[in-house]
Amino acid sequence: MSAPRPKLRLIPPPASAPGTPHPEWRLSPGLRVLAGALSVLTLGLCAWQLERDGERNVGRELALQRGDAPALDDSVPLHADLAWNTATFRGRLLPPAVLLSGIHDKQRGYDLAQVLQRADGSLLLVDRGWVSSEAAPVTVAGATRAEGLVITGQLRPLTGDAAVESVDGHGTRIWPPGARRSAARSLGADESLILVAGQLDGAPTGAPGLADGFDRVPERDNTSLHYATQWLAISGIGLLFAFPGPLLYLRQKVRA
């Protein structure tokens, strides 16, 4: 009679000490260093985007601060620090009118721009208002020299110095987005400010006024804030891979 076979017993592996990564979660030191470097890099990108968020919305903050200030008049010389103030200037509009490409209420069209010659002889680019592509030819044709005007609006920084030339269209020159300062330079106007007209008085009968008000406070631009949130999330994930101890300890507690 043969001897009975011994029974096999499964011996469980020894439990890991608290805070010790489970074998399936262990990463090589090189990968943990790489994850830590990624976390630091993306955290820096998050901080950069938060700084960009402040830069994108500095105009909004200044507009809120200067919204109740008295309107500037012709006695004030033009300089860049006047941006986001309201102003009432007298003078005459000079031809030619030009078109600045843009989007208004999600519709593509143009801002009709013309140079205002103030009483002191200084030249200022004026955004007279938005016009659709269909109405642009008629509006441009009616935008001739106009004397004795009173224009009320908001001074805004003139940005966009892209190295892009204008093109012919609708009986005038059309400037693409990002080239507004170039447009002012081509017309001999001040290169630091543009007057966004809200009201135009004194235009001759039949001349297109266009100015129908404007938003004194621009909408908040959250583009950089969204990017910052994404970089922060990536940084957090990298941090978990670089230092998994706390997460693994919590995982063991949940399983216990």
Buried (B, 14 or more C-beta within 10 A) or exposed (E): EEEEEEEEEEEEEEEEEEEBBEEEEEBEEEEBEBBBEBBBBBBEBBEBBBEBBEEBBEBBEBBEEBEEEEEBEBEBEBEEEBBBBBBBBBBBBBBBBBBBBBEEEEEEBBBBBBBBBBEEEBBBBBBBBBBEBEBBBEBBEBBBEBEEBEBBBBBBBBEBBBEEEBEEBBBBBBBBEBBBBBBBBBBEBBBBBBBBBBBBEBBEEEBBBBBEEBEBBBEEBEEBBEBBBEBBEBBEEBBBBBEBEEEBBEBBEEEE
